[in-house]
Amino acid sequence: MNVGRIVASVTIENASDLSKGLTCEALVDTGASLMVLPSAWKDRFGKLEFSTEIEVETATQETVAAEVCGPVRIQIEGFRYILNEVAFVEMHPANGEYEPLIGYIVLEQSLAAVDMIGHRLVPIKHMDLKLLRLGQDPSVRHCLNEFGSV
């Protein structure tokens, strides 16, 4: 038994051509931001509209290259679908299988929360937009003023 691991079925498709994509089991990883798939699966999506290379830090604190592509349509089973991007990373299969990751941005946009006691995903009623209530949080207002966003 994998205590503390939450795995969910997720479908990822090319947003421009829904016939190109896949469904897989993915580890919910709130330490990751994006949907992370092995580079070996990239061809399954056909031609994606955009692609850019970024550097990412792995759980082992190693810095590796990732190809971020999109737009893709992502749907965690039981939750609404979203349009986002996916990070393709060179992975080595453990026991012959890759371990895709569902990151926190995907979870939040899908209106999915992690139930740590039940080790599952649960629906949330609404997306948290408290950050937009600038008048009620002076530290947020200061931060946004500092970067010229207000």
C-alpha positions in Angstrom: 0.0 0.0 0.0 1.3 3.5 -0.9 0.4 5.5 2.1 0.2 9.2 1.3 0.1 8.8 -2.5 -2.9 10.0 -4.4 -3.2 8.8 -8.0 -5.9 10.0 -10.3 -7.0 9.1 -13.9 -6.5 12.1 -16.2 -7.1 12.7 -19.8 -4.9 15.1 -21.7 -5.7 16.1 -25.3 -4.4 18.5 -27.9 -6.9 21.4 -27.6 -6.9 21.9 -31.4 -7.3 18.2 -32.2 -9.1 16.2 -29.5 -8.3 13.0 -31.3 -4.7 13.4 -30.3 -4.0 12.7 -26.6 -4.1 10.0 -23.9 -5.6 8.9 -20.6 -3.3 7.8 -17.8 -2.9 7.4 -14.1 -1.0 10.3 -12.6 0.4 11.1 -9.2 -1.1 14.2 -7.5 2.0 16.3 -6.6 1.3 19.6 -4.9 5.0 20.3 -5.1 4.7 20.4 -8.9 3.0 23.3 -10.7 2.0 21.9 -14.1 0.9 18.7 -15.6 4.1 16.8 -16.1 4.4 14.0 -18.7 7.4 12.0 -20.1 8.9 13.4 -23.3 8.5 9.9 -24.8 4.7 10.6 -25.0 4.9 14.0 -26.7 4.2 12.6 -30.2 0.8 11.3 -29.1 -0.4 14.9 -29.1 0.3 15.7 -32.7 1.3 19.3 -33.4 0.8 21.6 -30.4 0.4 25.3 -31.1 3.3 26.5 -29.0 6.3 25.2 -27.3 9.0 26.7 -25.1 11.9 25.3 -23.1 12.3 26.1 -19.5 14.4 24.7 -16.6 12.7 23.0 -13.8 13.8 21.6 -10.4 13.0 18.0 -9.6 12.2 16.5 -6.2 15.8 15.5 -6.0 16.8 19.2 -6.5 18.3 18.4 -9.9 17.7 21.1 -12.6 16.5 19.6 -15.9 15.1 21.0 -19.1 11.4 20.7 -19.8 9.5 21.5 -22.9 6.2 23.3 -22.1 3.6 22.9 -24.8 0.0 23.8 -25.3 -2.7 24.4 -25.3 -4.0 21.1 -24.0 -7.3 20.1 -22.6 -6.8 18.4 -19.2 -9.6 16.5 -17.3 -9.0 14.8 -14.0 -11.7 12.1 -13.8 -14.7 13.4 -12.0 -13.8 17.1 -12.4 -14.3 19.8 -15.0 -11.9 20.0 -17.9 -9.5 22.9 -18.2 -7.3 24.4 -20.9 -3.6 24.7 -19.9 -0.2 23.5 -20.9 1.9 20.5 -20.2 5.6 20.1 -19.3 7.3 17.3 -21.1 10.4 16.0 -19.2 12.9 13.2 -19.8 11.8 10.5 -17.4 13.2 7.0 -16.8 10.4 4.5 -16.2 10.4 2.9 -12.8 9.5 -0.8 -13.0 8.7 -0.3 -16.7 6.2 2.6 -16.1 6.4 6.3 -16.2 5.0 8.5 -13.4 3.2 11.5 -14.8 2.4 14.3 -12.3 -0.7 16.5 -11.7 0.5 19.8 -10.3 -1.2 22.4 -8.1 -2.2 24.8 -10.9 -4.1 22.0 -12.7 -5.7 21.0 -9.4 -6.8 24.5 -8.6 -8.2 25.2 -12.0 -10.0 21.8 -12.0 -11.6 22.8 -8.7 -10.0 19.8 -7.0 -8.6 19.8 -3.5 -6.5 17.2 -1.8 -8.1 15.3 1.1 -5.0 14.3 3.1 -6.9 12.1 5.5 -8.9 10.2 2.9 -6.0 10.2 0.4 -8.2 11.4 -2.5 -9.3 14.4 -4.5 -12.5 16.1 -3.5 -14.4 18.9 -5.3 -14.3 22.4 -4.0 -17.2 24.8 -4.4 -15.4 27.8 -5.8 -12.0 29.0 -7.0 -10.2 31.2 -4.4 -9.9 34.8 -5.7 -9.1 36.4 -2.4 -5.9 37.8 -3.8 -8.0 40.1 -6.0 -9.5 41.8 -2.9 -6.6 44.3 -2.6 -8.3 46.7 -0.2 -8.5 44.0 2.5 -4.9 42.8 2.5 -2.3 45.5 2.9 0.6 43.1 2.3 -0.8 42.0 -1.0 -1.5 45.6 -2.0 2.1 46.5 -1.1 3.5 43.6 -3.1 1.4 44.5 -6.2 2.3 48.2 -5.9 6.0 47.2 -5.7 5.8 45.4 -9.0 3.5 48.0 -10.7 0.5 45.8 -11.0 -1.9 48.2 -9.2 
